Amino acid sequence: MAFDYDEATAIPLPGPALASDVAEEWADGAAARMAALNDLDDTSTRTLARALARAQRSAASDPSTNLLLREPATGAWVPLRLTLADGEPDAVAQRSFLWPASILAPRIRVARSRSLGTGCSSTVLVDDRVAQVRWLFATTGKSFFATLGPVAPALLAMAAARVEILLDTVQIGGAPWAPSDHFDPDALSRSGVEPESLWRI
């Protein structure tokens, strides 16, 4: 899996590719590069380095691709997890991913990517302080999951818009995916309940 990202607003974590004993060294270097691109002060740079080291330790055994995204308008950092899986999620697994536990019914909509084809996104209010956006694309024999958050609801729309730009650049193999016979984004989007305008992204 390959994708394009803005080095001034995104830091991919090395995950299992990085030895655990150099996580802090990597985090210091990544924070310094981000500080130079965004004119961060020393305190913010040290805070970022600590956050990156923690995130990398958590990602050390995770086969997914994890990134930290910076929202320039607020300076907030938001996690993004991208997972490419063999096989196609059945109807139960699709609903489980797109309809997680939340205090409002999620907003389900059709999402499109040049390489991943047509999929679904789900905007979820986990509780009154935390929100997520989830994306699901599936083709015959493979599936792609993306999860943005947890993030404060006020930051959701800006962060999700940046993620959709990134998802549009994802490259997996050759031709764009065609939806699996077991995955109907249009039907899923019609079955979702659209909450108030807070959730429009």
C-alpha positions in Angstrom: 0.0 0.0 0.0 1.3 3.4 -0.9 -0.2 6.9 -0.5 0.7 10.6 -0.8 0.8 12.8 2.3 1.8 16.3 3.2 5.0 16.1 5.3 4.0 19.3 7.1 0.8 17.8 8.4 1.3 14.1 8.6 3.7 11.7 10.3 3.5 8.0 9.4 4.7 5.8 12.3 7.3 3.1 11.3 5.4 0.5 13.3 6.9 -3.0 13.3 9.7 -1.8 10.9 11.4 0.1 13.8 13.3 -1.6 16.6 11.8 -0.8 20.0 15.1 0.5 21.4 15.3 3.4 18.9 11.6 4.6 19.2 12.6 7.7 21.2 15.4 8.5 18.8 13.1 8.2 15.9 10.4 10.3 17.7 12.9 13.1 18.5 14.0 13.3 14.8 10.4 13.2 13.5 9.3 15.9 15.9 12.3 18.1 15.0 11.5 17.8 11.3 7.8 18.7 11.9 8.9 21.6 14.1 11.1 23.0 11.3 8.2 22.8 8.8 5.7 24.4 11.2 7.9 26.7 13.3 6.9 24.9 16.5 8.4 26.1 19.8 10.6 24.0 22.0 7.8 23.0 24.4 5.5 21.9 21.5 8.4 20.0 19.9 9.2 18.1 23.1 5.5 17.3 23.7 5.2 16.0 20.1 8.3 13.8 20.5 6.8 12.2 23.7 3.5 11.6 21.9 5.2 10.1 18.9 7.3 7.8 21.1 4.2 6.6 22.9 2.3 6.1 19.6 5.2 4.2 18.1 5.4 1.8 21.0 1.7 1.1 20.6 2.1 0.6 16.9 5.2 -1.7 17.2 3.1 -4.8 16.9 0.3 -3.4 14.7 0.3 -4.6 11.1 -1.8 -1.6 10.1 -0.4 1.8 9.0 -0.7 4.4 11.6 -0.2 8.2 11.2 -0.5 11.3 13.3 -2.1 14.2 11.5 -1.8 17.8 12.4 -4.6 20.2 11.9 -2.8 23.5 11.1 -5.7 25.8 12.1 -5.7 24.5 15.6 -2.4 22.7 16.0 -4.3 19.6 17.2 -3.0 16.1 16.5 -5.3 13.3 15.4 -4.5 9.6 14.9 -5.4 7.8 11.6 -5.2 4.0 11.2 -5.2 2.4 7.7 -5.7 -1.4 7.4 -5.5 -3.5 4.3 -6.9 -7.0 4.9 -7.3 -10.2 3.0 -10.9 -11.3 2.5 -14.2 -9.4 2.4 -16.2 -8.4 5.5 -19.6 -10.0 5.6 -22.8 -8.0 6.4 -22.3 -8.4 10.1 -18.7 -7.3 10.0 -19.6 -4.3 7.8 -22.2 -3.2 10.2 -20.0 -3.7 13.2 -17.3 -1.5 11.7 -19.7 1.2 10.4 -22.1 1.2 13.3 -19.9 1.1 16.4 -21.3 1.9 19.9 -22.2 5.6 19.9 -24.6 8.0 21.5 -26.2 9.0 18.1 -26.8 6.8 15.1 -23.9 7.3 12.8 -24.1 9.2 9.5 -23.4 6.7 6.7 -22.5 8.1 3.2 -21.0 6.9 0.0 -17.2 7.6 -0.3 -15.1 7.5 -3.4 -11.4 7.1 -4.0 -9.6 7.0 -7.4 -7.9 3.7 -6.5 -10.2 2.1 -3.9 -13.3 2.8 -5.9 -16.6 3.3 -4.1 -17.0 2.6 -0.4 -18.7 4.0 2.7 -17.8 6.4 5.4 -19.4 6.5 8.9 -19.3 9.6 11.1 -19.7 8.5 14.7 -20.2 10.4 18.0 -18.7 8.0 20.5 -19.7 10.3 23.4 -20.1 14.0 24.0 -16.3 14.5 23.9 -15.1 12.1 21.2 -15.9 11.4 17.6 -14.6 9.2 14.8 -14.9 8.9 11.1 -14.5 5.4 9.6 -14.1 4.4 5.9 -14.6 1.0 4.4 -13.8 -0.2 0.9 -14.1 -3.8 -0.3 -13.3 -5.7 -3.5 -13.2 -9.3 -4.3 -10.7 -10.9 -1.9 -9.5 -7.7 -0.2 -10.8 -4.9 2.1 -9.5 -1.6 3.3 -10.5 0.1 6.6 -9.5 3.6 7.8 -10.3 5.1 11.2 -9.8 8.7 12.1 -9.8 9.6 15.8 -10.6 9.7 18.5 -10.9 13.4 18.0 -12.9 16.3 19.5 -16.1 16.8 17.6 -15.2 20.4 16.8 -12.2 19.2 14.8 -13.9 16.4 13.0 -14.9 18.1 9.7 -11.5 19.6 9.1 -9.5 16.5 9.9 -11.9 14.2 7.9 -11.5 16.4 4.8 -7.7 16.0 4.9 -8.0 12.3 5.3 -10.3 12.0 2.2 -7.6 13.8 0.2 -5.1 11.2 1.4 -7.4 8.3 0.7 -7.9 9.5 -2.8 -4.1 8.8 -3.4 -4.0 5.3 -1.9 -2.5 2.8 -4.4 -3.0 -0.9 -4.0 -2.0 -2.9 -7.1 -3.2 -1.7 -10.4 -6.7 -0.8 -11.5 -9.3 0.8 -9.2 -11.2 -1.6 -7.1 -14.7 -2.7 -8.1 -17.0 -3.2 -5.1 -17.3 -6.8 -3.9 -20.5 -8.6 -4.7 -21.0 -8.7 -0.9 -20.5 -5.0 -0.4 -23.2 -2.5 -1.5 -22.1 1.1 -0.5 -25.4 2.6 -1.9 -27.5 0.3 0.2 -25.4 0.9 3.3 -25.6 4.7 2.9 -29.4 4.5 2.6 -29.6 2.5 5.8 -27.7 5.0 7.8 -29.4 7.8 9.8 -28.1 11.3 9.1 -27.8 13.3 12.3 -27.8 17.0 12.6 -25.6 19.4 10.6 -22.8 18.9 13.1 -21.9 15.7 11.3 -21.8 17.1 7.8 -18.3 16.7 6.4 
